[in-house]
């Protein structure tokens, strides 16, 4: 799977076809730990930004990888 921004490759990952799996790049997990550190020290989670959770199967549908594919999301 590749992601481009303004014609530039910004991410590239192998596609996992296993069902009901969540895979995390160890480098991403380490970065998240570092980014969470200030919030844990302050004792406040209120300062954390709200982030939308992606509907990952929507990508599979758009790219015709699962039943019902090709629809607009």
N, C-alpha and C positions, 0 to 999 in steps of 0.2 A: 504494500500500500504506500503510495506517495502523496505528499501534500505540497502544493505550490502556492506561493504568494507573489503576485506581480511577476509571474513567469520564472521565479527563482524557487528551486527545490528547498523546502524548509524542514521537511521531515520524511523519513523513509523507514518503514517497519515491515517485517515479514507478517503475513496474514495468518492468524490462527483460526483454523476451521472447527476447532472443538466447541461443543455446545456448553453453555453455562460455565464459562471460564472467564476469569478476570486476570489479565496479565499486566504486570507493572515492570517497566524498565528499572533496574536497580539505581541507575543514575537519577531517574525522575523521583524515585522514593527518597533518595538521599537529599535531593534539592528541596523536596516538600518538608522533610524533617527540619532542615535549616530554616526554611521560611516560616515554619510554625513556632520555632523557638521563642521569638519575642512575645507571642500571644500567650504561651504557657508561663513565661516569666511574669507577665503583667497580671495573670489570673483572670483576665477578661477575654471572652471570646467575642464580645460585642464589636470589637474593633475589626474583626475579620470581615473581608468582603464576601458578599453573597455571590456564589458561582453557580450557574445553571448546570444541571446534570444532563449530558447529551443522551439522546435516544439512539444508541448505537445501532440497533436493528434498522432504524430508518435509513442509514447509509447503505446497508445491505439491500434494502428494498429499492432504493434509488438506482443502485448499480446492478439490479437484476440478479442478486446473489441468493435471494430467498424468495419464496412464493409471494406473489403480489408485487413483484418488483417493477420498477419503472415509473412508479407514481410520483407525483409532486409531494414533497413533504413541507 
